[in-house]
Amino acid sequence: MKRPTGTPQVAVVVIGHNDASHATDAVRSALAQGPAVAEVVAVDDCSTDSSADLLAALAATEPRVRLIRRPANSGGCGTPRNTGLDAVTSPYVMFLDSDDILPPGAVDALLTAATEACAEVAGGLCVRRELPEGREVPWQASLYAAHAVIERPALRPRLVHDTLCVNKLYRTDFLNAHGIRFPEGRFPYEDFVFTARMLAAGPRIALVPDTVYVWHVRRSAERLSISLDRAGIENWQARTHACRLTYEILLTAGQKALARAARAKFLDHELRMYVRELGLHDAHYRRAWWAHTRAYLAEYDAADWAGNPTAPGRILARVVLASPEPRDLPRLRDLAARPARLLPPYAHASDGTPVWSADLPRITLEPLLTRPVRLLPLAVDAELRPRARATRLRLRLRLHDLYGRLSEAGGESGPETVEVEWRRRGDGHAGHSRTTALAPTPDGKWSAETTVDAAALGAGTWDLRLRLVFRDGAHRDVTAHALAGAGLLRRRAVLSARHGVVLVQPYATHSGALALRVATGSRGIVAVARRRLRHLLH
């Protein structure tokens, strides 16, 4: 990639509040971008720790750093970002939170793309880095798979899925000309509104496949970020409010396609994410969430429901709208998983049409009858049981016949084999792979059985990944629903010739999928005990 040449052109606005442990690291990551960065505007939102003093000391030795101390805390991220943006003097601007970093080459990649394409906005890949594990998860990776120039946002409605403001470079005069700013004060999800205002202005956008932002996710922190602090119903109310404003901004600007895409994105992303976690809350929260969600979805019109009727988010929404009280939460959770799993019962109306359940016959699932098998939300149950060898576990799988679609396929294109893989979180390492045959059972399902050696897998958290292969060559990648009760092992320590001792714990993830935690050796077990203690104390 060609490096930009000429005078420094980019300002980086860094905001923070009571983040003395990380703020200077963020600023240094901006300075390390090289000569393209003309200024780093650090805005301290009236911290009561040593953040401002540390930033002031850094500014005293680095002429590109300018510190702005706000006299009162704003309660959110929008006001300090606006303060920094108003102070910027450079042609381009980026935003950076004090607990995150810019990876090397981020500014050059975005600036090159913006200048070569004459684009008002350039965006790149953001990765969520889980700390302290270091596992990285790309955010909206499909948008940034290759270099692209989008003449106007309406040509790629998928842009509404990337609501982040921090993985982009903006022309400062473009933001100023259109009055694009963040909501002021305590306004969670302020970047939703900022991004909607940016898209509504119809900029030319350049996209790059480079990683340009590292979003640090600290789930054990004393103060969780807004996006992670979903304990109270206020978070869901704030998120739906931001989504509603996004829709209104885009619709008012005449961006009807983007407005519809934003509502579809809510069903596919926000609704599925919060449904997966709904069972973790108490009954009071669930009732409040259900009532609020029904009221929000009631704002959707016929055009909003005109998309794919078998999309998991749309089925979830229809169930919520059809019932005044929370219901079927375990089944909804599995349908909200990625990939989606639609568990039994597979009810039918009196005319044979597939429906959600016998008591909700008006929620028809008839389109599932014509959808390709490889796209169906197929459900597989999984259970782990011990074998004679202590560290070996027996994995039993049962594939459900979704509304008779698999038996209907028969010998020509029915289920044939399942490829079983255990993949370690963090580095994606495949520790165990095996293919086994699927055999029909008397109750109309298909079953398979294999083994996994926990000691051979080694230390880590392992997710079970399955690929169902059909006789016609088609396949479907799925995760497995973890069966509770006696079939799901509790944590147990077993002897191992390789490691001395191995701690094994199969468990169900928040989305109901089967996963396996393995700790090896005495040090590994002590580390697990310490993490568990920290979690309980937190």
N, C-alpha and C positions, 0 to 999 in steps of 0.2 A: 504494500500500500504506500502510495506517495504521501510524504509528510507535507502539511501545509507550510508555506513559506511566507515571508513578509512580517509585518508588525504583529505584535500580540493582539488578539481579537476577542478573547473569551473572558467573561466574568463568571466566577462560581460563587453562588450565594449559599453559605453554610449557616444553618439555623440550629440552635440548641437551647436547652434549659436544664440546669442541674445535671450536666453530663460531663463532669470533669475527667472522668476516666477515659473518654473517647474523643472529645471535641477536637483536641489538637491533632489526633491521628487523622481525622477527617480532613482538616485543613491541610495537613502535610500531603495527603494523597492528592489533593487538588494542585498544590504547588509542584508536586512531582510530575505533573502532566507535561511540564516543559514550557518553552517560551510562548506557546500558543495562548497560555493563560496570562492575561494582563493584570487581573486583579482577583483577589479572593475577599469577598465581603462577608465577614463573620458577624452574625446578628445574635447576640445573647439576649434571651427573652427574660430578663430580670432574674438571673439565677441567684440562689442563696448559698451555693457551694463555691468552690474556687474556679469554676469554669471561666468566668470573665477575666480573672487575674492571669490564668494560664494563657488565654488567648491574647491578652494585652502584652505579655512577655514575648510571645511569638511574633506579634506585630512589630514590636520594638526592634527585632532583628531581621525581619523580612519585609522589605518595602512594598511588596505586592499585597500584603495583608492589611485590611482595614477593619477595625472593630467598631461595631455599633452596639451600644448598651441601651436596651429599652428600659424606660423608667418604671414600667409596670408589666407584670406578666399578662399575656394576652389569653392564656388558657388553651391555645391551639397552635397549629402550624401556619395557618394562612397569613396572619398579621405579620409575623417576623419575615416571612418570605416576601410579602409586599414591601415591607420596610427595606429589605435588601435590594429588591428589584428597582425601587425608586431611586436608590443610590448608585446604581450601576451606570458606568460611562462607556462600556465596551459595546461593540456591535452585536455580540452574541452573549447569551446567558444560559447557565445551567443551575440546577438546584441540587443541594446535597444536605442530607440530614447528619447531625453530629455523631450518630452512632453507626454510620455506614461509611463506605469508602468508594472512591473512583479507582478502578484498576488501571494499570499502566496502559497508555495508548488510547484511553477512552475519548479524550477531547480531540486528539488528532483524527481518529476515525470519524467522529461526528462532524467535525469542522470540514474535513475533506469532502465528505458526502454532501454537506449543505452548500459549500461553495461551488463544487463541480456541477450540481444539479440546480443551482440558483433557487434553493428551497428555503422557505421560511422556517421550516422545522426539520430536524433530523433526529431519528430515533434508533436505538440499538437494544441489544438484549440485556435484561436485568436478571441476575441470579439471586435467589434467596439462599443465603448460607446459614444453615442451622448451627448454632454455637451451644456448647463447645465441640460438638461432634465434627463439624466441618462439612457436613453433607450439603451439596449444592443442588438446588432445584431451579431450572430455568423458568422464567415467567413469560407466558405467551410466546413460546419458542417458535410456533408456526409462522408468526408475523415476521420474524427476523431470520428466516431460514436462508435468505439470499439477499443480495443487493437489489434494491428496487426504488423506483421513483414514482410516487402517486401524484398525479396532476391535481386531484382534489379528493378529499376524504370519502365522498359519496361513492367513488369508484372501488373502494375497499371497505365495506361496512364493518369488517372484522376489527378495524381500528378501535371501535368503541370498547372492545374487550381489554385493551391496555389503558387502564385508568391512571397509571402512574405518571407523575410529572417529572420524576428525577432521572429517567433514562433517556432524556431528550435534550437537544440543544435548540434554542429558540433565537430568532432574530429579535433583538431588543426593540427595534422600531416597529416590527410587526405587532408585538404585544402592546406597545404604547398606542399605536394607531387605532387598534380595536378595543382599547380599554380592558385588556384581558388581565384580570387580577384574581387572587384567591378570595374566598369569603373571609370576612374578618371575625376575630374573636374565637370563642370555643365553638368550632364547627368541625366535628369529626368527618373524615372522608372529604376534606376540602379539595383534594386533587381530582376527585370525580367532577366537581363543578368547573375547576380550572381547565381540565382536559375537554370538557364539553364546550366551553367557551372558545377554546382554541380550534376545535373541529368545526364549530359553527361558523367561524370566520373563513373557512375554506382554504387553508394554506396548501401550498405544494409541499409534500413531505418526502424526504429521502430516508430509506431504511437500510441499515447495515447489519450483517450477521455477527459483528463483533460484540463481545461482552463489554458494556460500558458502565455498568453500575453493579455494586455488590451490596445487597440488602441484608444486613445482619439481623437474624431472628434469634432473640435471646428469651426463650420461654421460661427460664428460671430467674429472670431478673425481678428485683423487688417491685419495679414499676413497669408493667407491661405496656407495649405500644398500643395505640388505638385499635389497630387491626387485629391484635391478639387478645385484647381484653374484651371478650364476648360474654362475660359472666352475667351481665344484667340486660334486661330487656331494652334499656336505653340505647345500647349499642345497635341493636336491630332497628330500632326506630330511627336512629340517626342515619343508618345505612340506607334504609328505604327512602328517607327524606332526600338524601343526596341523589339516589337513583331517580326519584321523581323530578328533581330539579334538572338533572341531566336530560331527561326526556323533554321537559318543557323548553329548555334552552335550544335544543336541536330542532324541535318542531317549530318554535317561534322564528327561527332563522331560515325556515323553509327546507331544512335538511330532513325530509320525511323518512328517507331510507335509513339514515343514521338513527333517527328517533325510534323507528321500529326495531332496528338492530339492538339498540340499547335495552329495550324492553325484553327482547328475546334473550339477551345476555343475562338479564336479571334471573330469568327462569333457569338458565343453564349453569350459572355460576353462583350467584348469591343464594338463591333458594336451595340449591342442592347442598351447598356448604353448610348452611345453618340447619337443614333437615338432618344431615349426618350427625350433628351434635345435639339434636333436640332431646334425645333420650338421656343425656348427661345432666339435664336440668330437672328441677323439682316441678311438681304439678302446677304450682302457681305460675311459674315462668312459662310452662308449656301452654297453659290456657291463654295467657296474655299474648304470647307469640302467635298462637293460632288466630286469635281474634284480630290482631293487628295485620297479619298477613292476608287474611280474608278481605279486610277493608282495602288494603293496597291492591290486591289482585282484582277487586271489583272495578277498579278504574280502567282496566284493560277493555278495549273494544274488539269488535269482530275481526278487524284487520290484524290485531295482535295475536289472535288465536289461529290465524290462517296458515301457519307454518306446519311443520311435520308433527302430526298428532301423536306419534309414538315416541317423540323425544322425551327422555325421562323427566326433565323439568316441567314439561307441559302436563304429563300425567300426574306428577306431584301436585301441581297447581290445581288441577281439576278435582283431586281428592280433597284438598284443603277447602276449596270453594263449596263442595257438595256437602260437607259435614260441619255443623256448628261447633262441634267439640273435637279435641284431638283424638285420633284413632289410628290404628294400624302402624304405630311408630316403628317397630322393628322392620316391617316390610317396606315402609317408606325409606328408612335409613339405607337398606340394601339397594333400593332403586336409585337412591341419590349417590351411590358409590361410583367410582370411576375405575374400570368400566361398570356400567349399571348391571344389577342383578335383580330380576323380578321373581321373587319367591312365590310358592303356592300360598293359598289355594288358587287354582285356575278355574274360576267360576264361569258359567255360561248363562245367558238369558234363556227364556223359554223357547226362542227360535234358534238356539244354538250359537248365538253371537257371543264371542268372548267379552267378559265384563270384569271390572275390578274385583267385585265381590258380590255375593248373592244379595246383600242388602244395599248395594249401590249399583243397581243394574243400569242406571242412566250413564255411568262412566263406561262407555264402550271402548274396547280395545281391538275392534275389528280390523284396523289397518295392520295389526301384527300378523294376520293371516296371509298377507301378500308381501310382507317384507322379506328380503333375502335372509336365509338362516344365519349367514355370517354377520348380520347386523342386528340380530335379536338380542335382547337382554337376558341371555341364558344364565341359569342359576345352577351352581354346583355346591353341594354341601361337603364339608371336609371335617374329619376328626383324626386326631393323633392318639395312638395307644402304645404303651410300652411293649417291647418284644423281649425275648429271653436275654439277648445281649443288652446290657444296661443302657448304653448310649444310643442304641438303635430304636427308632420309633416306627410304628406301622401307620402309614397314611392311607385312609380310606376315603374315596371320592364317590359321590353320587350325583349324577347329572339328571335334572328334572326335565320332563317333556313339556315344554312351554306351550300350553293350549293345543297339544297334539301335533305341533309342527314337526318334531323330530321323527315320531313314528310315521307320520304322513310321508316323510321323505323316503322311508323304506330302505331297501338294500342298495339303491342306486346312489343316494346322497346322504344317507344317515350317518350318525356318529361312528367313527372307527377307532381312533386312538386319542390319547391325551398326552401331551408333552408337559412334564412336570419340571419346574425349575425353582430353586431357592436362590433369591437374589439379595445380596447384602445391601442394606441402606448405606448411603454415604458414597461408596465408590462404584456401586452397581455390579460388583463382582458376582458372577454366577458360580456358586459353590457346589451345586449338585443339580444335574440334569438327567432326566430319564424319560423314556417313552414307554407307555404301557397301553394295552388294549382296553377298550371300553366294551363291557359285556352287558347285554340286556338283562333286566331282572323281572321277576314275575309281576311286580307291581307297576310295571310300565316305565321304569327308569333305566339308566345305564350306570354301571359301577366299574370302578378300577381300584387296584390296590398296589402299593409299592412301599418301599422303606426309605428312611433317611437316617443317616448316621450323624448325630449332633456333634460328636467329637471331630469327625472329618470335616464338617462345615467350618468349625472354628468359631472364635469369638465374634460377636456382632449381633445385630438385629436382622433377621432374614424374612423377607416377604415371599409368600408363595405365589408364583405366577404359573398359569395354566394356558396351554394352547389346545383347543379342541380341534381335531382334524376330522374332516368328513370324507366319505368315500369318493366324492366327486373332486377332491383336491382343495376345496374351500376350507378355511379355518376361521376360528374366532378366539381372540385372546380374552381371557377372563381371570378374575380372582375368585377365591373360594369363600363361601359363607362358613364361618367358624361355628360348629355345633357346640352348644354349651352343655353343662352337665358332666356326666361321667366320661364322655368322649373327649372332653377338652382337659388335658393334663394340667395339674397345678405345678407350681415351681418345685423342682426336685433336684437334689444333688446326687450324682452318680459317680462311681469310680471309673477311671479311664487309664489304660496303659500308656496312652500318649501324653495326657495332661495331668495325670494324678487324680484330679477331680473336675467334673464338668457340671455347671449349673444350667438347667434347661427349663424354659418356661414358654410353652405355647400360649397364645392369647389372642383375643379378638381386638382388632383396631377399632377406632371410633366409627368407621364405616362398616364394621362387622366382618372384615376379612381376616383370614387366618394368617398369623405371623408367628415367628419363633425367636425368642431371645436366648443366646448362648453365651455363657461366661466360662472361661477355661482357667484352670489353675487357682491356687489360693489367692493370688493377687487379684485376679479377675473377679472372684467372688467378693473379696473385700471392697473392691471398687463399686460393685453393684450395691452392696449394703450401704456404702456411703452415699451413693446417688439416691437410693431409696429414702434414706434419712433426710437428706436435703429437701427432697420432694415433699415429704411429710411435714417438715418444718415450714416450708414455703406455703 
